[in-house]
Amino acid sequence: MDEPDPQAPAKPRVKPLHRHEPVIGLALGSGAARGWAHLGVLRALAEEGVRPRIICGCSIGAFVGAAAASGDLDKLTQWAETLKWQDVVSLLDVSLRGGLIKGDKLIGFFERNFVDRDFSELETRFACVATELTSGREIWLQEGSVSAAVRASIALPGLMTPVMHEGRLLVDGGLVNPVPVSLCRAMGADIVIAVDLGSDMVGRAFQRAAIEPTPSEETEAGWSERLLSRFGFGNGNGNGSGEEAAPSLISVISSSINIMQVRIARSRLAGEPADVMISPRVGQLGLMDYHRAAEALAEGEAAVMRMRPLLRYVLGHDAD
């Protein structure tokens, strides 16, 4: 073999082709108070170096997603971790027209402390899902006021009053798309990481009721029942013959919503699968257990750790 000529000009180096950086989208699902698990998921993803360029949310996923997209995630996390059940009660404005809660206090607090801006002003692209009550259409909200869009997305039927938004009567997006993977794809995400809060929800309301609570647990867990009982919506009393009492209104609403959203989510995700599905096990939390954020956050982080091998494989990160 001929030796290379040292006097020959060096061959130019071939410039490596630019590698397209995949656009990561995050789809945060519905689940009421269980949605604080999203905070733990986002924290764990950040520790893994995952920075989504698109965030889509439904219901509580819209609430958390908006804070994340605006750069207020740490502030929201600190607030959620300090919540007591008395604080949750103070944010409720009871109404008996269209829902038990108007939601004005909650959204007012949200606007003052976290997000009160236009979608175009957010640090990360964001959109959320609502349902048009009069037609059943899925509505994608990604323009105008962020807080108004979030208020529409979290209007859980029977619990929060519907919202008139840009001429349409809107309720919770969980009725049509509980885990909005399709919205992430439509916004241009190459890789979608989805968070489904419904993996172990069905029937848990009645399982919790069958467990004898401790005095401290009874004080905290029973606040929503006591609030509802003031308006005639508390526990039933059976037929007075000593038979087992009928379940409370909130247990019936909670279990019905869980069944509906789990079935819809499974159907939608079968046709629109995420690249990575993260499923926190938060079925032990009730519909209104917003004061139990520490449990939800911890499980959100644990759920990411369980999926870390797949997450790193899909993202092309080096394994440990």
Secondary structure, DSSP 8 states (H G I E B T S, - for coil): -----TTS---------------EEEEE---GGGGGHHHHHHHHHHHTT---SEEEEETHHHHHHHHHHHT-HHHHHHHHHH--HHHHHHT--B-SSSEEE--HHHHHHHHHHT--SBGGG-SSEEEEEEEETTT--EEEE-SSBHHHHHHHHT--TEEE--EEETTEEEEEGGGT-SS-HHHHHHTT-SEEEEE-S-TT-TTHHHHHHTS---HHHHHHHTHHHHHHHTTT-S---TTSSS------HHHHHHHHHHHHHHHHHHHHHHHS--SEEE----TTS-TT-TT-HHHHHHHHHHHHHHTHHHHHHHHT----
